[in-house]
Amino acid sequence: MTNLITGLIGLALVMTFLGILLAWIKAIPLIIIVVCVMILAVIDFVRSLRTNGAPR
């Protein structure tokens, strides 16, 4: 449960920071990079929740 809460807070803060950054710098390559990175961050977060800390 702690991983879920801290992960959501972390993702929300990163998305907020990058959203403000994209509002100031409106460059298409930066937008593409940020969107791809955020998609990968969400995928990694979901995968880490599913494994639930089990050793690989």
N, CA, C and O atoms as a Tripos MOL2 file, in Angstrom:
@<TRIPOS>MOLECULE
protein
  224   223    56     0     0
PROTEIN
NO_CHARGES

@<TRIPOS>ATOM
      1 N           0.8230   -1.1940    0.0000 N.3       1 MET1
      2 CA          0.0000    0.0000    0.0000 C.3       1 MET1
      3 C           0.8680    1.2590    0.0000 C.2       1 MET1
      4 O           0.5340    2.2540   -0.6440 O.2       1 MET1
      5 N           1.9800    1.2050    0.7270 N.am      2 THR2
      6 CA          2.8820    2.3560    0.7810 C.3       2 THR2
      7 C           3.4920    2.6320   -0.5870 C.2       2 THR2
      8 O           3.6450    3.7850   -0.9900 O.2       2 THR2
      9 N           3.8420    1.5470   -1.3050 N.am      3 ASN3
     10 CA          4.4140    1.7310   -2.6380 C.3       3 ASN3
     11 C           3.4280    2.4060   -3.5790 C.2       3 ASN3
     12 O           3.8290    3.2110   -4.4210 O.2       3 ASN3
     13 N           2.1640    2.0940   -3.4500 N.am      4 LEU4
     14 CA          1.1380    2.6910   -4.3040 C.3       4 LEU4
     15 C           1.0340    4.1890   -4.0350 C.2       4 LEU4
     16 O           1.0280    4.9930   -4.9680 O.2       4 LEU4
     17 N           0.9540    4.5580   -2.7780 N.am      5 ILE5
     18 CA          0.7680    5.9700   -2.4270 C.3       5 ILE5
     19 C           1.9920    6.7950   -2.8130 C.2       5 ILE5
     20 O           1.8660    7.8400   -3.4500 O.2       5 ILE5
     21 N           3.1800    6.3210   -2.4240 N.am      6 THR6
     22 CA          4.3860    7.0810   -2.7480 C.3       6 THR6
     23 C           4.6430    7.1270   -4.2520 C.2       6 THR6
     24 O           5.1290    8.1320   -4.7710 O.2       6 THR6
     25 N           4.3210    6.0490   -4.9460 N.am      7 GLY7
     26 CA          4.4860    6.0370   -6.3960 C.3       7 GLY7
     27 C           3.5590    7.0170   -7.0900 C.2       7 GLY7
     28 O           3.9690    7.7170   -8.0170 O.2       7 GLY7
     29 N           2.3070    7.0690   -6.6440 N.am      8 LEU8
     30 CA          1.3590    8.0150   -7.2390 C.3       8 LEU8
     31 C           1.7570    9.4560   -6.9540 C.2       8 LEU8
     32 O           1.6460   10.3190   -7.8250 O.2       8 LEU8
     33 N           2.2210    9.7170   -5.7340 N.am      9 ILE9
     34 CA          2.6760   11.0730   -5.4080 C.3       9 ILE9
     35 C           3.8830   11.4440   -6.2680 C.2       9 ILE9
     36 O           3.9610   12.5540   -6.7940 O.2       9 ILE9
     37 N           4.8120   10.5170   -6.4060 N.am     10 GLY10
     38 CA          5.9970   10.7670   -7.2260 C.3      10 GLY10
     39 C           5.6560   11.0160   -8.6880 C.2      10 GLY10
     40 O           6.1710   11.9500   -9.3020 O.2      10 GLY10
     41 N           4.7890   10.1820   -9.2400 N.am     11 LEU11
     42 CA          4.3850   10.3700  -10.6340 C.3      11 LEU11
     43 C           3.6460   11.6950  -10.8310 C.2      11 LEU11
     44 O           3.8510   12.3830  -11.8310 O.2      11 LEU11
     45 N           2.7960   12.0440   -9.8820 N.am     12 ALA12
     46 CA          2.0610   13.3050   -9.9850 C.3      12 ALA12
     47 C           3.0120   14.4980   -9.9390 C.2      12 ALA12
     48 O           2.8430   15.4560  -10.6940 O.2      12 ALA12
     49 N           4.0030   14.4450   -9.0650 N.am     13 LEU13
     50 CA          4.9610   15.5500   -8.9790 C.3      13 LEU13
     51 C           5.8140   15.6690  -10.2450 C.2      13 LEU13
     52 O           6.0670   16.7740  -10.7270 O.2      13 LEU13
     53 N           6.2520   14.5320  -10.7780 N.am     14 VAL14
     54 CA          7.0420   14.5610  -12.0090 C.3      14 VAL14
     55 C           6.2050   15.0760  -13.1680 C.2      14 VAL14
     56 O           6.6860   15.8750  -13.9720 O.2      14 VAL14
     57 N           4.9540   14.6280  -13.2640 N.am     15 MET15
     58 CA          4.0870   15.1000  -14.3460 C.3      15 MET15
     59 C           3.8060   16.5970  -14.2220 C.2      15 MET15
     60 O           3.7500   17.3060  -15.2260 O.2      15 MET15
     61 N           3.6310   17.0710  -12.9990 N.am     16 THR16
     62 CA          3.4120   18.5010  -12.7880 C.3      16 THR16
     63 C           4.6340   19.3010  -13.2040 C.2      16 THR16
     64 O           4.5140   20.3010  -13.9110 O.2      16 THR16
     65 N           5.8100   18.8660  -12.7680 N.am     17 PHE17
     66 CA          7.0470   19.5600  -13.1250 C.3      17 PHE17
     67 C           7.2550   19.5900  -14.6320 C.2      17 PHE17
     68 O           7.5580   20.6370  -15.2030 O.2      17 PHE17
     69 N           7.0910   18.4410  -15.2710 N.am     18 LEU18
     70 CA          7.3050   18.3830  -16.7140 C.3      18 LEU18
     71 C           6.2120   19.1360  -17.4740 C.2      18 LEU18
     72 O           6.4710   19.6810  -18.5470 O.2      18 LEU18
     73 N           5.0100   19.1690  -16.9350 N.am     19 GLY19
     74 CA          3.9420   19.9460  -17.5710 C.3      19 GLY19
     75 C           4.2520   21.4360  -17.5520 C.2      19 GLY19
     76 O           4.0350   22.1320  -18.5450 O.2      19 GLY19
     77 N           4.7570   21.9250  -16.4270 N.am     20 ILE20
     78 CA          5.1510   23.3380  -16.3490 C.3      20 ILE20
     79 C           6.3150   23.6070  -17.2880 C.2      20 ILE20
     80 O           6.3540   24.6430  -17.9510 O.2      20 ILE20
     81 N           7.2610   22.6830  -17.3460 N.am     21 LEU21
     82 CA          8.4030   22.8320  -18.2420 C.3      21 LEU21
     83 C           7.9510   22.8940  -19.7000 C.2      21 LEU21
     84 O           8.4540   23.7030  -20.4800 O.2      21 LEU21
     85 N           7.0030   22.0370  -20.0570 N.am     22 LEU22
     86 CA          6.5080   22.0360  -21.4380 C.3      22 LEU22
     87 C           5.6870   23.2750  -21.7470 C.2      22 LEU22
     88 O           5.6290   23.7010  -22.9010 O.2      22 LEU22
     89 N           5.0530   23.8610  -20.7430 N.am     23 ALA23
     90 CA          4.2920   25.0890  -20.9660 C.3      23 ALA23
     91 C           5.2310   26.2510  -21.2890 C.2      23 ALA23
     92 O           4.8730   27.1500  -22.0510 O.2      23 ALA23
     93 N           6.4230   26.2300  -20.7120 N.am     24 TRP24
     94 CA          7.3830   27.3000  -20.9730 C.3      24 TRP24
     95 C           8.1590   27.0690  -22.2570 C.2      24 TRP24
     96 O           8.4100   28.0030  -23.0190 O.2      24 TRP24
     97 N           8.5390   25.8210  -22.4920 N.am     25 ILE25
     98 CA          9.3440   25.4760  -23.6790 C.3      25 ILE25
     99 C           8.4600   24.6630  -24.6080 C.2      25 ILE25
    100 O           8.2390   23.4740  -24.3790 O.2      25 ILE25
    101 N           7.9670   25.2860  -25.6320 N.am     26 LYS26
    102 CA          7.0310   24.6130  -26.5450 C.3      26 LYS26
    103 C           7.7720   24.1230  -27.7800 C.2      26 LYS26
    104 O           7.6130   24.6640  -28.8740 O.2      26 LYS26
    105 N           8.5840   23.0880  -27.5860 N.am     27 ALA27
    106 CA          9.3410   22.4880  -28.6880 C.3      27 ALA27
    107 C           8.8060   21.0750  -28.9180 C.2      27 ALA27
    108 O           8.6590   20.2940  -27.9780 O.2      27 ALA27
    109 N           8.5250   20.7680  -30.1480 N.am     28 ILE28
    110 CA          7.9420   19.4720  -30.5040 C.3      28 ILE28
    111 C           8.8450   18.3040  -30.0830 C.2      28 ILE28
    112 O           8.3370   17.3340  -29.5200 O.2      28 ILE28
    113 N          10.1600   18.3540  -30.3310 N.am     29 PRO29
    114 CA         10.9920   17.2190  -29.8880 C.3      29 PRO29
    115 C          10.9570   17.0060  -28.3720 C.2      29 PRO29
    116 O          10.9530   15.8660  -27.9080 O.2      29 PRO29
    117 N          10.9320   18.0860  -27.6070 N.am     30 LEU30
    118 CA         10.8560   17.9650  -26.1510 C.3      30 LEU30
    119 C           9.5330   17.3610  -25.7240 C.2      30 LEU30
    120 O           9.5000   16.5400  -24.8070 O.2      30 LEU30
    121 N           8.4610   17.7410  -26.3570 N.am     31 ILE31
    122 CA          7.1420   17.1820  -26.0430 C.3      31 ILE31
    123 C           7.1200   15.6810  -26.3040 C.2      31 ILE31
    124 O           6.5950   14.9160  -25.4960 O.2      31 ILE31
    125 N           7.6840   15.2640  -27.4200 N.am     32 ILE32
    126 CA          7.7240   13.8400  -27.7670 C.3      32 ILE32
    127 C           8.5440   13.0630  -26.7390 C.2      32 ILE32
    128 O           8.1340   11.9910  -26.2950 O.2      32 ILE32
    129 N           9.6990   13.6050  -26.3640 N.am     33 ILE33
    130 CA         10.5650   12.9330  -25.3940 C.3      33 ILE33
    131 C           9.8710   12.8180  -24.0420 C.2      33 ILE33
    132 O           9.8990   11.7560  -23.4200 O.2      33 ILE33
    133 N           9.2500   13.9000  -23.5840 N.am     34 VAL34
    134 CA          8.5920   13.8980  -22.2780 C.3      34 VAL34
    135 C           7.4210   12.9220  -22.2680 C.2      34 VAL34
    136 O           7.2380   12.2000  -21.2880 O.2      34 VAL34
    137 N           6.6420   12.8840  -23.3120 N.am     35 VAL35
    138 CA          5.5100   11.9490  -23.3780 C.3      35 VAL35
    139 C           6.0070   10.5060  -23.3440 C.2      35 VAL35
    140 O           5.4440    9.6750  -22.6310 O.2      35 VAL35
    141 N           7.0500   10.2030  -24.1030 N.am     36 CYS36
    142 CA          7.5960    8.8420  -24.1040 C.3      36 CYS36
    143 C           8.1500    8.4620  -22.7340 C.2      36 CYS36
    144 O           7.9320    7.3450  -22.2650 O.2      36 CYS36
    145 N           8.8560    9.3710  -22.1000 N.am     37 VAL37
    146 CA          9.4230    9.0900  -20.7810 C.3      37 VAL37
    147 C           8.3190    8.8740  -19.7560 C.2      37 VAL37
    148 O           8.4350    7.9860  -18.9120 O.2      37 VAL37
    149 N           7.2610    9.6570  -19.8080 N.am     38 MET38
    150 CA          6.1770    9.4940  -18.8440 C.3      38 MET38
    151 C           5.4300    8.1760  -19.0650 C.2      38 MET38
    152 O           5.0120    7.5350  -18.1010 O.2      38 MET38
    153 N           5.2630    7.7750  -20.3060 N.am     39 ILE39
    154 CA          4.6450    6.4760  -20.5950 C.3      39 ILE39
    155 C           5.4950    5.3530  -20.0070 C.2      39 ILE39
    156 O           4.9660    4.4220  -19.4010 O.2      39 ILE39
    157 N           6.8150    5.4400  -20.1870 N.am     40 LEU40
    158 CA          7.7080    4.4280  -19.6320 C.3      40 LEU40
    159 C           7.6880    4.4360  -18.1040 C.2      40 LEU40
    160 O           7.7700    3.3790  -17.4780 O.2      40 LEU40
    161 N           7.5810    5.6190  -17.5020 N.am     41 ALA41
    162 CA          7.5300    5.7060  -16.0370 C.3      41 ALA41
    163 C           6.2600    5.0540  -15.4940 C.2      41 ALA41
    164 O           6.3010    4.3540  -14.4820 O.2      41 ALA41
    165 N           5.1450    5.2840  -16.1610 N.am     42 VAL42
    166 CA          3.8830    4.6760  -15.7220 C.3      42 VAL42
    167 C           3.9290    3.1610  -15.9020 C.2      42 VAL42
    168 O           3.4590    2.4240  -15.0350 O.2      42 VAL42
    169 N           4.4850    2.6900  -17.0090 N.am     43 ILE43
    170 CA          4.6030    1.2480  -17.2370 C.3      43 ILE43
    171 C           5.4800    0.6130  -16.1650 C.2      43 ILE43
    172 O           5.1480   -0.4460  -15.6330 O.2      43 ILE43
    173 N           6.5980    1.2580  -15.8470 N.am     44 ASP44
    174 CA          7.4850    0.7340  -14.8110 C.3      44 ASP44
    175 C           6.8050    0.7240  -13.4480 C.2      44 ASP44
    176 O           6.9800   -0.2170  -12.6730 O.2      44 ASP44
    177 N           6.0380    1.7520  -13.1550 N.am     45 PHE45
    178 CA          5.3110    1.8270  -11.8820 C.3      45 PHE45
    179 C           4.3000    0.6880  -11.7720 C.2      45 PHE45
    180 O           4.2090    0.0400  -10.7300 O.2      45 PHE45
    181 N           3.5510    0.4430  -12.8260 N.am     46 VAL46
    182 CA          2.5490   -0.6330  -12.8090 C.3      46 VAL46
    183 C           3.2270   -1.9930  -12.6660 C.2      46 VAL46
    184 O           2.7590   -2.8500  -11.9170 O.2      46 VAL46
    185 N           4.3290   -2.1860  -13.3870 N.am     47 ARG47
    186 CA          5.0410   -3.4660  -13.2810 C.3      47 ARG47
    187 C           5.6050   -3.6820  -11.8800 C.2      47 ARG47
    188 O           5.5830   -4.7980  -11.3610 O.2      47 ARG47
    189 N           6.1050   -2.6180  -11.2780 N.am     48 SER48
    190 CA          6.6600   -2.7640   -9.9320 C.3      48 SER48
    191 C           5.5560   -3.0580   -8.9240 C.2      48 SER48
    192 O           5.7930   -3.7690   -7.9470 O.2      48 SER48
    193 N           4.3700   -2.5350   -9.1380 N.am     49 LEU49
    194 CA          3.2460   -2.8480   -8.2430 C.3      49 LEU49
    195 C           2.8000   -4.3010   -8.4160 C.2      49 LEU49
    196 O           2.4300   -4.9600   -7.4440 O.2      49 LEU49
    197 N           2.8360   -4.7900   -9.6350 N.am     50 ARG50
    198 CA          2.3840   -6.1720   -9.8840 C.3      50 ARG50
    199 C           3.3400   -7.1910   -9.3010 C.2      50 ARG50
    200 O           2.9050   -8.2330   -8.8090 O.2      50 ARG50
    201 N           4.6310   -6.9140   -9.3450 N.am     51 THR51
    202 CA          5.5860   -7.8750   -8.7800 C.3      51 THR51
    203 C           5.5430   -7.8420   -7.2630 C.2      51 THR51
    204 O           5.8780   -8.8270   -6.6060 O.2      51 THR51
    205 N           5.1300   -6.7110   -6.7070 N.am     52 ASN52
    206 CA          4.9300   -6.5620   -5.2590 C.3      52 ASN52
    207 C           6.2060   -6.8630   -4.4680 C.2      52 ASN52
    208 O           6.1480   -7.4130   -3.3680 O.2      52 ASN52
    209 N           7.3500   -6.4970   -5.0350 N.am     53 GLY53
    210 CA          8.5980   -6.6540   -4.3220 C.3      53 GLY53
    211 C           9.1540   -8.0640   -4.3200 C.2      53 GLY53
    212 O          10.0910   -8.3520   -3.5750 O.2      53 GLY53
    213 N           8.6020   -8.9510   -5.1360 N.am     54 ALA54
    214 CA          9.0930  -10.3250   -5.1880 C.3      54 ALA54
    215 C          10.4530  -10.3560   -5.8830 C.2      54 ALA54
    216 O          10.6450   -9.6470   -6.8710 O.2      54 ALA54
    217 N          11.3900  -11.1470   -5.4000 N.am     55 PRO55
    218 CA         12.7050  -11.2240   -6.0580 C.3      55 PRO55
    219 C          12.5940  -11.8590   -7.4300 C.2      55 PRO55
    220 O          11.7610  -12.7350   -7.6620 O.2      55 PRO55
    221 N          13.4390  -11.4100   -8.3290 N.am     56 ARG56
    222 CA         13.3860  -11.9340   -9.7010 C.3      56 ARG56
    223 C          14.3570  -13.0490   -9.8980 C.2      56 ARG56
    224 O          14.4450  -13.6050  -10.9930 O.2      56 ARG56
@<TRIPOS>BOND
     1     1     2 1
     2     2     3 1
     3     3     4 2
     4     3     5 am
     5     5     6 1
     6     6     7 1
     7     7     8 2
     8     7     9 am
     9     9    10 1
    10    10    11 1
    11    11    12 2
    12    11    13 am
    13    13    14 1
    14    14    15 1
    15    15    16 2
    16    15    17 am
    17    17    18 1
    18    18    19 1
    19    19    20 2
    20    19    21 am
    21    21    22 1
    22    22    23 1
    23    23    24 2
    24    23    25 am
    25    25    26 1
    26    26    27 1
    27    27    28 2
    28    27    29 am
    29    29    30 1
    30    30    31 1
    31    31    32 2
    32    31    33 am
    33    33    34 1
    34    34    35 1
    35    35    36 2
    36    35    37 am
    37    37    38 1
    38    38    39 1
    39    39    40 2
    40    39    41 am
    41    41    42 1
    42    42    43 1
    43    43    44 2
    44    43    45 am
    45    45    46 1
    46    46    47 1
    47    47    48 2
    48    47    49 am
    49    49    50 1
    50    50    51 1
    51    51    52 2
    52    51    53 am
    53    53    54 1
    54    54    55 1
    55    55    56 2
    56    55    57 am
    57    57    58 1
    58    58    59 1
    59    59    60 2
    60    59    61 am
    61    61    62 1
    62    62    63 1
    63    63    64 2
    64    63    65 am
    65    65    66 1
    66    66    67 1
    67    67    68 2
    68    67    69 am
    69    69    70 1
    70    70    71 1
    71    71    72 2
    72    71    73 am
    73    73    74 1
    74    74    75 1
    75    75    76 2
    76    75    77 am
    77    77    78 1
    78    78    79 1
    79    79    80 2
    80    79    81 am
    81    81    82 1
    82    82    83 1
    83    83    84 2
    84    83    85 am
    85    85    86 1
    86    86    87 1
    87    87    88 2
    88    87    89 am
    89    89    90 1
    90    90    91 1
    91    91    92 2
    92    91    93 am
    93    93    94 1
    94    94    95 1
    95    95    96 2
    96    95    97 am
    97    97    98 1
    98    98    99 1
    99    99   100 2
   100    99   101 am
   101   101   102 1
   102   102   103 1
   103   103   104 2
   104   103   105 am
   105   105   106 1
   106   106   107 1
   107   107   108 2
   108   107   109 am
   109   109   110 1
   110   110   111 1
   111   111   112 2
   112   111   113 am
   113   113   114 1
   114   114   115 1
   115   115   116 2
   116   115   117 am
   117   117   118 1
   118   118   119 1
   119   119   120 2
   120   119   121 am
   121   121   122 1
   122   122   123 1
   123   123   124 2
   124   123   125 am
   125   125   126 1
   126   126   127 1
   127   127   128 2
   128   127   129 am
   129   129   130 1
   130   130   131 1
   131   131   132 2
   132   131   133 am
   133   133   134 1
   134   134   135 1
   135   135   136 2
   136   135   137 am
   137   137   138 1
   138   138   139 1
   139   139   140 2
   140   139   141 am
   141   141   142 1
   142   142   143 1
   143   143   144 2
   144   143   145 am
   145   145   146 1
   146   146   147 1
   147   147   148 2
   148   147   149 am
   149   149   150 1
   150   150   151 1
   151   151   152 2
   152   151   153 am
   153   153   154 1
   154   154   155 1
   155   155   156 2
   156   155   157 am
   157   157   158 1
   158   158   159 1
   159   159   160 2
   160   159   161 am
   161   161   162 1
   162   162   163 1
   163   163   164 2
   164   163   165 am
   165   165   166 1
   166   166   167 1
   167   167   168 2
   168   167   169 am
   169   169   170 1
   170   170   171 1
   171   171   172 2
   172   171   173 am
   173   173   174 1
   174   174   175 1
   175   175   176 2
   176   175   177 am
   177   177   178 1
   178   178   179 1
   179   179   180 2
   180   179   181 am
   181   181   182 1
   182   182   183 1
   183   183   184 2
   184   183   185 am
   185   185   186 1
   186   186   187 1
   187   187   188 2
   188   187   189 am
   189   189   190 1
   190   190   191 1
   191   191   192 2
   192   191   193 am
   193   193   194 1
   194   194   195 1
   195   195   196 2
   196   195   197 am
   197   197   198 1
   198   198   199 1
   199   199   200 2
   200   199   201 am
   201   201   202 1
   202   202   203 1
   203   203   204 2
   204   203   205 am
   205   205   206 1
   206   206   207 1
   207   207   208 2
   208   207   209 am
   209   209   210 1
   210   210   211 1
   211   211   212 2
   212   211   213 am
   213   213   214 1
   214   214   215 1
   215   215   216 2
   216   215   217 am
   217   217   218 1
   218   218   219 1
   219   219   220 2
   220   219   221 am
   221   221   222 1
   222   222   223 1
   223   223   224 2
@<TRIPOS>SUBSTRUCTURE
     1 MET1         2 RESIDUE 1 A MET
     2 THR2         6 RESIDUE 1 A THR
     3 ASN3        10 RESIDUE 1 A ASN
     4 LEU4        14 RESIDUE 1 A LEU
     5 ILE5        18 RESIDUE 1 A ILE
     6 THR6        22 RESIDUE 1 A THR
     7 GLY7        26 RESIDUE 1 A GLY
     8 LEU8        30 RESIDUE 1 A LEU
     9 ILE9        34 RESIDUE 1 A ILE
    10 GLY10       38 RESIDUE 1 A GLY
    11 LEU11       42 RESIDUE 1 A LEU
    12 ALA12       46 RESIDUE 1 A ALA
    13 LEU13       50 RESIDUE 1 A LEU
    14 VAL14       54 RESIDUE 1 A VAL
    15 MET15       58 RESIDUE 1 A MET
    16 THR16       62 RESIDUE 1 A THR
    17 PHE17       66 RESIDUE 1 A PHE
    18 LEU18       70 RESIDUE 1 A LEU
    19 GLY19       74 RESIDUE 1 A GLY
    20 ILE20       78 RESIDUE 1 A ILE
    21 LEU21       82 RESIDUE 1 A LEU
    22 LEU22       86 RESIDUE 1 A LEU
    23 ALA23       90 RESIDUE 1 A ALA
    24 TRP24       94 RESIDUE 1 A TRP
    25 ILE25       98 RESIDUE 1 A ILE
    26 LYS26      102 RESIDUE 1 A LYS
    27 ALA27      106 RESIDUE 1 A ALA
    28 ILE28      110 RESIDUE 1 A ILE
    29 PRO29      114 RESIDUE 1 A PRO
    30 LEU30      118 RESIDUE 1 A LEU
    31 ILE31      122 RESIDUE 1 A ILE
    32 ILE32      126 RESIDUE 1 A ILE
    33 ILE33      130 RESIDUE 1 A ILE
    34 VAL34      134 RESIDUE 1 A VAL
    35 VAL35      138 RESIDUE 1 A VAL
    36 CYS36      142 RESIDUE 1 A CYS
    37 VAL37      146 RESIDUE 1 A VAL
    38 MET38      150 RESIDUE 1 A MET
    39 ILE39      154 RESIDUE 1 A ILE
    40 LEU40      158 RESIDUE 1 A LEU
    41 ALA41      162 RESIDUE 1 A ALA
    42 VAL42      166 RESIDUE 1 A VAL
    43 ILE43      170 RESIDUE 1 A ILE
    44 ASP44      174 RESIDUE 1 A ASP
    45 PHE45      178 RESIDUE 1 A PHE
    46 VAL46      182 RESIDUE 1 A VAL
    47 ARG47      186 RESIDUE 1 A ARG
    48 SER48      190 RESIDUE 1 A SER
    49 LEU49      194 RESIDUE 1 A LEU
    50 ARG50      198 RESIDUE 1 A ARG
    51 THR51      202 RESIDUE 1 A THR
    52 ASN52      206 RESIDUE 1 A ASN
    53 GLY53      210 RESIDUE 1 A GLY
    54 ALA54      214 RESIDUE 1 A ALA
    55 PRO55      218 RESIDUE 1 A PRO
    56 ARG56      222 RESIDUE 1 A ARG
